[in-house]
Amino acid sequence: MSMTRRDALTITAGSAALAAGRSALAGNNKAPAAAAAAAATPGAGKHSVVPLPFDPRKLSGISEKMIVSHHDNNYAAAVKNLNKVELDLATVTKDTPGYLVAGLRERELTYTNSLILHEHYFKNLGGNGKLSGDVEKAIAAAYGSVARWEELFHATAVSLGGGSGWVILDFNFHTGELRTYASGNHTQSVAFGQPILVLDMYEHAYAIDYGASHAKYIDAFFNNIYGDALDDRLGRARRAAKILSV
């Protein structure tokens, strides 16, 4: 799939920042020491692509071509770029220019959130769209009914139909409540929460199948929700909230 102009500008800017960072860091006289620091940083640059957790041929209204492209190109690129950024950050010293550190930190957050949200997105697909168990009860309690929550979630997704952003049903650890949030990019999300349901509203998630008809994609997404994954996430969030005493 051809990327959007926004995607192209974002990737170009990110690549330029990374290239500038590597160039400056490579010119540092302490390069050998920096390389040793990178090698000694636990976990840096070691993220791997998680396979799709379902058979991509069996989704309803979402083609194998689109979901595989989304996974193998967009998500995989976020993993690859996060690894590169982490390795570059491991070479930062007290003498590294502040603008390079700031650029790397911004890219680190972008790619980290992209990795996390993409993995949640894929893992909450592959089902029949039915909710049950504790998550169904919790959503109804928070919104009055599952139908009302779905209406609000759908409206939020439509509002992001220009080709950028995420819609996230989060367990807010600060309040102990389920809330739906919209994220205009990868660096906007609730500061202290567990994603329960994640919907990718970037163009790469729907354009191959639906073009600009993002509302049809949202309907297809709802038909493929894997309810057990949501129920499991809610259970883990509640257990974590008890441990965190919030």
C-alpha positions as CSV (number, residue, x, y, z in Angstrom):
1,M,0.0,0.0,0.0
2,S,1.3,3.5,-0.8
3,M,1.8,5.6,2.3
4,T,0.0,8.8,3.0
5,R,1.8,12.2,2.7
6,R,1.6,12.5,6.4
7,D,3.2,9.1,6.9
8,A,5.9,10.0,4.4
9,L,6.7,13.3,6.2
10,T,6.8,11.7,9.6
11,I,9.1,8.9,8.4
12,T,11.3,11.3,6.5
13,A,11.6,13.6,9.6
14,G,12.3,10.7,11.8
15,S,14.9,9.3,9.5
16,A,16.6,12.6,9.2
17,A,16.8,13.0,12.9
18,L,18.2,9.5,13.3
19,A,20.7,10.1,10.6
20,A,21.8,13.3,12.1
21,G,22.1,11.7,15.5
22,R,24.2,8.8,14.2
23,S,26.4,11.2,12.2
24,A,27.1,13.3,15.3
25,L,27.5,10.4,17.6
26,A,29.8,8.6,15.1
27,G,32.1,11.7,15.1
28,N,32.5,11.6,18.9
29,N,36.0,10.8,19.9
30,K,34.5,8.5,22.6
31,A,32.9,6.3,20.0
32,P,34.5,3.0,21.3
33,A,33.3,3.7,24.8
34,A,29.8,4.7,23.5
35,A,29.6,1.4,21.6
36,A,30.5,-0.5,24.7
37,A,27.8,1.4,26.6
38,A,25.3,0.4,23.9
39,A,26.3,-3.2,24.2
40,A,25.9,-3.1,28.0
41,T,22.4,-1.6,28.0
42,P,20.0,-4.4,28.9
43,G,17.3,-4.9,26.3
44,A,18.3,-2.0,24.1
45,G,17.5,-2.8,20.4
46,K,16.2,-6.3,21.1
47,H,12.5,-5.9,20.4
48,S,11.1,-8.5,17.9
49,V,8.0,-8.6,15.7
50,V,5.2,-10.6,17.3
51,P,3.3,-12.8,14.7
52,L,-0.3,-12.3,14.1
53,P,-2.3,-14.1,16.7
54,F,-5.0,-15.3,14.3
55,D,-5.4,-16.6,10.8
56,P,-5.5,-13.5,8.6
57,R,-7.6,-15.3,6.0
58,K,-10.5,-15.7,8.5
59,L,-11.3,-12.1,9.4
60,S,-14.7,-10.8,8.3
61,G,-14.6,-7.6,6.2
62,I,-10.8,-7.2,6.6
63,S,-8.8,-8.7,3.9
64,E,-5.7,-10.9,4.4
65,K,-3.8,-8.5,2.1
66,M,-4.6,-5.4,4.3
67,I,-4.0,-7.0,7.7
68,V,-0.7,-8.6,6.6
69,S,0.5,-5.4,5.0
70,H,-0.4,-3.5,8.2
71,H,1.5,-6.1,10.3
72,D,4.5,-6.7,8.1
73,N,5.1,-3.1,7.1
74,N,3.7,-0.5,9.5
75,Y,4.0,-2.5,12.8
76,A,7.3,-4.2,11.8
77,A,8.7,-0.8,10.9
78,A,7.9,0.6,14.3
79,V,9.7,-2.4,15.9
80,K,12.7,-1.9,13.7
81,N,12.9,1.8,14.3
82,L,12.5,1.5,18.0
83,N,15.5,-0.9,18.1
84,K,17.6,1.6,16.2
85,V,16.6,4.5,18.4
86,E,17.3,2.6,21.6
87,L,20.8,1.7,20.3
88,D,21.4,5.4,19.4
89,L,20.2,6.5,22.8
90,A,22.6,4.0,24.4
91,T,25.5,5.9,22.9
92,V,24.4,9.3,24.3
93,T,27.0,11.0,26.6
94,K,27.0,14.3,28.5
95,D,28.5,15.9,25.5
96,T,25.8,14.9,23.0
97,P,23.9,18.0,21.8
98,G,20.6,18.5,23.5
99,Y,18.6,18.8,20.3
100,L,19.8,15.3,19.3
101,V,18.8,13.8,22.6
102,A,15.4,15.5,22.4
103,G,14.8,14.2,18.9
104,L,15.8,10.7,19.9
105,R,13.6,10.8,23.0
106,E,10.6,11.9,20.9
107,R,11.2,9.1,18.4
108,E,11.6,6.6,21.2
109,L,8.1,7.5,22.6
110,T,6.6,7.5,19.1
111,Y,7.9,4.0,18.2
112,T,7.3,2.6,21.7
113,N,3.7,3.6,21.7
114,S,3.3,2.4,18.1
115,L,4.7,-1.0,19.1
116,I,2.4,-1.3,22.1
117,L,-0.8,-0.1,20.4
118,H,-0.2,-2.2,17.3
119,E,0.3,-5.3,19.4
120,H,-2.9,-4.6,21.4
121,Y,-4.8,-3.9,18.2
122,F,-3.8,-7.2,16.5
123,K,-4.5,-9.2,19.7
124,N,-8.0,-7.8,20.1
125,L,-8.9,-9.1,16.6
126,G,-9.8,-12.6,15.4
127,G,-13.1,-13.0,17.2
128,N,-16.8,-12.9,16.3
129,G,-17.4,-9.4,17.7
130,K,-19.2,-10.5,20.8
131,L,-18.5,-9.3,24.2
132,S,-19.2,-11.3,27.3
133,G,-18.1,-11.8,30.9
134,D,-16.7,-9.1,33.1
135,V,-15.7,-6.7,30.3
136,E,-19.3,-6.6,29.0
137,K,-20.6,-5.9,32.6
138,A,-17.9,-3.3,33.2
139,I,-18.6,-1.4,29.9
140,A,-22.4,-1.5,30.6
141,A,-21.7,-0.1,34.1
142,A,-19.5,2.6,32.9
143,Y,-21.6,3.8,30.0
144,G,-25.1,2.7,30.9
145,S,-25.1,0.0,28.2
146,V,-22.8,-1.7,25.8
147,A,-24.8,-0.1,22.9
148,R,-24.2,3.4,24.3
149,W,-20.4,2.7,24.7
150,E,-20.2,1.3,21.1
151,E,-22.0,4.4,19.8
152,L,-19.5,6.7,21.5
153,F,-16.5,4.6,20.5
154,H,-17.7,4.5,16.9
155,A,-18.3,8.3,16.8
156,T,-14.8,8.9,18.2
157,A,-13.3,6.7,15.5
158,V,-15.2,8.5,12.8
159,S,-13.9,11.8,14.1
160,L,-10.3,10.5,13.3
161,G,-11.3,9.4,9.8
162,G,-8.8,11.8,8.2
163,G,-6.2,9.1,8.4
164,S,-4.5,9.5,11.8
165,G,-4.9,8.3,15.3
166,W,-6.1,5.6,17.7
167,V,-9.2,5.0,19.7
168,I,-8.5,3.3,23.0
169,L,-10.8,1.9,25.6
170,D,-8.6,2.2,28.7
171,F,-8.7,1.1,32.3
172,N,-7.7,4.3,33.9
173,F,-5.6,3.4,37.0
174,H,-5.9,6.9,38.4
175,T,-9.7,6.7,38.6
176,G,-10.3,2.9,38.4
177,E,-12.7,3.5,35.6
178,L,-13.1,2.4,31.9
179,R,-12.8,5.4,29.6
180,T,-12.6,5.9,25.8
181,Y,-9.8,8.1,24.6
182,A,-8.8,9.5,21.2
183,S,-5.2,9.8,20.3
184,G,-4.2,12.1,17.5
185,N,-0.8,10.4,17.1
186,H,1.4,7.9,18.8
187,T,2.4,10.2,21.6
188,Q,-1.0,11.0,23.0
189,S,-2.5,8.5,25.4
190,V,-3.6,8.3,29.0
191,A,-0.6,8.5,31.3
192,F,-1.6,5.7,33.7
193,G,-3.7,3.1,32.1
194,Q,-4.1,-0.4,30.5
195,P,-5.5,-0.5,27.0
196,I,-8.5,-2.8,26.9
197,L,-9.6,-2.3,23.2
198,V,-7.5,-0.6,20.6
199,L,-8.6,0.6,17.2
200,D,-6.1,1.8,14.6
201,M,-7.5,4.7,12.6
202,Y,-4.5,5.4,10.4
203,E,-5.1,5.0,6.7
204,H,-2.8,2.0,6.5
205,A,-5.4,0.1,8.6
206,Y,-8.3,0.5,6.2
207,A,-7.4,2.1,2.8
208,I,-6.5,-1.1,0.9
209,D,-10.0,-2.4,1.5
210,Y,-12.2,0.6,2.0
211,G,-10.4,3.6,0.5
212,A,-11.7,6.7,2.2
213,S,-14.8,4.8,3.6
214,H,-13.4,4.6,7.1
215,A,-16.9,4.1,8.6
216,K,-17.2,0.7,6.9
217,Y,-13.8,-0.3,8.3
218,I,-15.0,0.6,11.8
219,D,-18.0,-1.7,11.3
220,A,-15.8,-4.5,10.2
221,F,-13.5,-3.9,13.2
222,F,-16.4,-4.4,15.6
223,N,-17.4,-7.6,13.8
224,N,-13.9,-9.0,14.5
225,I,-13.4,-8.1,18.1
226,Y,-12.0,-10.9,20.2
227,G,-14.0,-10.6,23.4
228,D,-11.8,-13.0,25.4
229,A,-8.8,-10.8,24.9
230,L,-10.7,-7.8,26.3
231,D,-11.9,-9.8,29.3
232,D,-8.4,-11.0,30.0
233,R,-7.0,-7.4,29.8
234,L,-9.6,-6.1,32.2
235,G,-8.9,-8.9,34.7
236,R,-5.2,-8.1,34.6
237,A,-5.9,-4.4,35.0
238,R,-8.1,-5.0,38.0
239,R,-5.4,-7.2,39.6
240,A,-2.8,-4.6,38.9
241,A,-5.0,-1.8,40.4
242,K,-5.2,-3.7,43.6
243,I,-1.4,-4.1,43.8
244,L,-0.9,-0.4,42.9
245,S,-3.5,0.5,45.6
246,V,-5.4,2.9,43.3
